[in-house]
Amino acid sequence: MTASATGREVRHQLAPVSVECERDSGSRGQGSGSDGQVPGPVLRGKVGDTFAIELRNLPEVTSSHWHGLRVPAAMDGTELVQKPVRPGRSFQYRFLLPDAATFWCHPHTNETEQLENGLYGASIVRGPDEPVLDRERVLMLDDVKLDKRGRLAPFGGLRGKHDGRFGNVRLTKGRADLVLDVAAGQVERWRLVNTSTRRRTCRGKTLSTCLDRALCASRGCLTIVPAVGCITATSLSTMRRG
């Protein structure tokens, strides 16, 4: 089904830059972020809108793949259809938003390494029948492998770059110590995106167990008040959303 165009255009400029991140408690290191933040900004639109996203590249060769979105082949950002955007150059991604869902964008050039550095962000497309809620959150899940100094550990050869790797620090919204306060009786919608290159989350567990065990470090990076109860969550494979 093809969505009717609304005539509304959502414009944004993505500029990957080097940023200082606090991935583990008290430890800071260099990463890459869109618009100077990790994760990058949440891009929001409605079904029928047109995304006009300009990627202005700065540090290294990269691209942007629109994961899950139905886009023309020339806008897909993969090596088969697009030459990588070189430093100092720019490329405009322009496409209609036909479906309402949670999507995300990430590089398709040196993909696993740039992902672990923090180059990713969510894209939210709303439909005409969205539920009325007290609040909505976008939770991007990740894990990174840090060395003893808290810096991103180097990737070990072609296999690690191709297959991805398990990290030793788990992140939610780019932080290992994220705390979420939820008021009693409040109804929230959580949009989850697993950006890990190797780790799966929520493998058939209840949502509370999943968030406690799969998303959090041993110290507990995600605190929910009050407890969410027994809500079933489906498995989120690597680089998937739900």
KADAFEN-V583382 format. One record per backbone hydrogen bond with DSSP energy under -0.5 kcal/mol. CO is the residue of the C=O (numbers start at 1). NH is the residue of the N-H. Records with the same first field share a line. If there is no record, write none. Layout:
CO: NH ; NH
This chain:
1: 3
8: 50
9: 11
10: 52
12: 14 ; 54
13: 15
14: 56
15: 35 ; 36
16: 59
17: 33
19: 21 ; 31
21: 23 ; 29
24: 27
27: 24
29: 21
31: 19
33: 17 ; 36
34: 37
37: 34
41: 43
43: 124
45: 126
46: 49
48: 6 ; 7
49: 97
50: 10
51: 95
52: 12 ; 54
53: 55 ; 93
54: 14 ; 56
55: 57 ; 91
57: 88
62: 85
65: 67 ; 106
66: 69
67: 104
69: 71
72: 75
73: 76
76: 66
78: 81 ; 82
84: 86
85: 62
86: 89
89: 57
91: 55 ; 93
92: 94
93: 53
95: 51
96: 98
97: 48
99: 101
101: 103 ; 125
103: 123
104: 67
105: 121
106: 65
110: 114
111: 115
112: 116
113: 117
114: 118 ; 119
115: 118
117: 32
118: 120
119: 107
120: 40
121: 105
122: 43
123: 103 ; 125
124: 45 ; 126
125: 101
126: 47
127: 130
131: 133
135: 189
137: 139 ; 191
138: 140
139: 141 ; 193
140: 173 ; 174
141: 195
142: 171
144: 146 ; 168 ; 169
145: 153
147: 150
151: 147
155: 157
156: 160
157: 161
158: 162
159: 163
160: 164
161: 112
169: 144
171: 142
172: 175
175: 172
180: 182 ; 225
183: 186
186: 188
187: 134 ; 135
188: 190
189: 137 ; 191
190: 192
191: 139
192: 242
193: 141 ; 195
194: 239 ; 240
196: 239
201: 236
202: 204
205: 233
206: 210
207: 211
208: 212
209: 213
210: 214 ; 215
217: 220
223: 180 ; 225
225: 182
229: 208 ; 231
230: 232
231: 207
235: 237
236: 201
237: 240
240: 194
